[in-house]
Amino acid sequence: MLDSISRHRLYGLAAEIRAVEEGHNARVLPDGSILVKAESNPGSYRVFIRRVADGVLWFACTCRSGQYRTSLPVPCKHAALAARRLEREGLARWEDGGWRLRERAQVRGARLLLARTVQRRPAPVAAAMADAA
């Protein structure tokens, strides 16, 4: 009998296989979410990175499965396909039965967050910092 971790790993792989067989494709949107759409069926779903826990990516999806399988890192076939898209972009990797954020992606993410703090500073503070340099 498989333990729950093994079942979760197998579920993620099976979900990805189903998504590919059904002709789904994943497109990254400007807000960082991923739009997953099937060529054969109307409609699409948005996948988000819900959290990162111990280096493992946890996804959320707007589909029914994504809304009630929140205890799984990859709750549905749309999330599985989105994870594979992150791998193609060089941001994630499949390791030990879960999708992990690559170190390079962590560094890029930290840089982007840090850069946003500079953009949000009030003008007088930014001017004072420029004068000090």
C-alpha positions as CSV (number, residue, x, y, z in Angstrom):
1,M,0.0,0.0,0.0
2,L,1.3,3.5,-0.9
3,D,1.6,6.2,1.8
4,S,0.0,9.6,1.2
5,I,3.2,11.2,0.0
6,S,3.7,8.5,-2.7
7,R,0.1,8.9,-3.8
8,H,0.5,12.7,-4.1
9,R,3.6,12.2,-6.3
10,L,1.8,9.7,-8.5
11,Y,-1.3,11.9,-8.7
12,G,0.8,14.9,-9.9
13,L,2.4,12.8,-12.7
14,A,-0.9,11.3,-13.8
15,A,-2.5,14.8,-13.9
16,E,0.3,16.0,-16.1
17,I,-0.1,13.1,-18.5
18,R,-3.9,13.7,-18.7
19,A,-3.3,17.4,-19.5
20,V,-0.9,16.6,-22.3
21,E,-3.1,13.9,-23.8
22,E,-6.1,16.2,-23.8
23,G,-4.2,18.9,-25.7
24,H,-3.9,21.5,-23.0
25,N,-1.4,24.4,-23.3
26,A,-0.1,26.8,-20.8
27,R,0.6,30.5,-21.3
28,V,2.2,32.8,-18.7
29,L,0.3,36.0,-18.0
30,P,1.7,39.4,-17.1
31,D,0.5,39.1,-13.5
32,G,2.6,35.9,-13.0
33,S,-0.3,33.5,-13.2
34,I,-0.5,30.8,-15.9
35,L,-3.5,30.4,-18.2
36,V,-4.2,26.8,-19.1
37,K,-6.5,26.1,-22.0
38,A,-7.5,23.0,-23.9
39,E,-7.5,23.1,-27.6
40,S,-10.4,20.6,-27.8
41,N,-12.7,22.1,-25.1
42,P,-14.0,25.7,-24.6
43,G,-12.9,27.4,-21.4
44,S,-9.7,28.0,-19.6
45,Y,-8.3,28.0,-16.0
46,R,-5.8,30.2,-14.2
47,V,-3.1,28.6,-12.1
48,F,-1.2,30.5,-9.4
49,I,1.7,29.7,-7.2
50,R,0.0,29.5,-3.8
51,R,3.0,29.1,-1.7
52,V,6.5,27.7,-1.4
53,A,7.0,25.3,1.6
54,D,10.4,23.8,2.2
55,G,11.3,24.6,-1.4
56,V,8.3,22.8,-2.8
57,L,5.9,24.8,-5.0
58,W,2.2,24.6,-4.1
59,F,-0.3,25.6,-6.8
60,A,-3.8,26.8,-6.8
61,C,-6.2,26.6,-9.8
62,T,-9.6,28.1,-10.6
63,C,-11.0,24.7,-11.7
64,R,-13.2,22.6,-9.4
65,S,-10.4,20.1,-8.6
66,G,-8.1,23.0,-7.7
67,Q,-10.6,24.4,-5.3
68,Y,-11.2,21.2,-3.3
69,R,-7.8,19.5,-3.5
70,T,-6.0,22.3,-1.6
71,S,-4.1,19.7,0.5
72,L,-2.1,18.7,-2.5
73,P,0.8,20.6,-3.9
74,V,-0.4,19.9,-7.5
75,P,-4.2,19.8,-7.1
76,C,-5.2,19.2,-10.8
77,K,-4.0,18.6,-14.3
78,H,-3.9,22.4,-15.0
79,A,-1.5,22.9,-12.1
80,A,0.6,20.0,-13.3
81,L,0.9,21.5,-16.8
82,A,1.7,24.9,-15.3
83,A,4.5,23.3,-13.3
84,R,5.9,21.8,-16.4
85,R,5.8,25.3,-18.0
86,L,7.9,26.6,-15.1
87,E,10.4,23.8,-15.8
88,R,10.6,24.8,-19.5
89,E,11.3,28.4,-18.4
90,G,14.1,27.2,-16.2
91,L,12.3,28.3,-12.9
92,A,11.4,24.9,-11.4
93,R,12.5,21.3,-11.4
94,W,10.9,17.9,-10.6
95,E,12.7,16.5,-7.6
96,D,11.7,14.0,-4.9
97,G,8.1,13.9,-6.1
98,G,7.5,17.6,-6.0
99,W,8.2,20.7,-8.0
100,R,11.0,22.8,-6.5
101,L,11.9,26.3,-7.2
102,R,15.4,26.5,-8.8
103,E,18.0,28.6,-7.0
104,R,18.3,30.9,-9.9
105,A,14.5,31.6,-9.7
106,Q,14.8,32.4,-6.0
107,V,17.5,34.9,-6.7
108,R,15.6,36.5,-9.5
109,G,12.5,36.7,-7.3
110,A,14.4,38.3,-4.4
111,R,15.9,40.8,-6.8
112,L,12.5,41.7,-8.2
113,L,11.0,42.1,-4.8
114,L,13.9,44.3,-3.7
115,A,13.6,46.4,-6.8
116,R,9.9,47.0,-6.1
117,T,10.9,48.6,-2.7
118,V,12.9,51.3,-4.5
119,Q,10.0,52.0,-6.9
120,R,7.6,52.5,-4.0
121,R,9.7,55.0,-2.1
122,P,8.3,58.6,-1.9
123,A,10.1,61.1,-4.2
124,P,11.7,63.1,-1.4
125,V,13.4,60.0,0.1
126,A,14.6,58.9,-3.4
127,A,16.0,62.4,-4.0
128,A,17.8,62.4,-0.7
129,M,19.3,59.0,-1.4
130,A,20.5,60.2,-4.8
131,D,22.1,63.3,-3.2
132,A,23.9,61.1,-0.6
133,A,25.4,58.9,-3.3
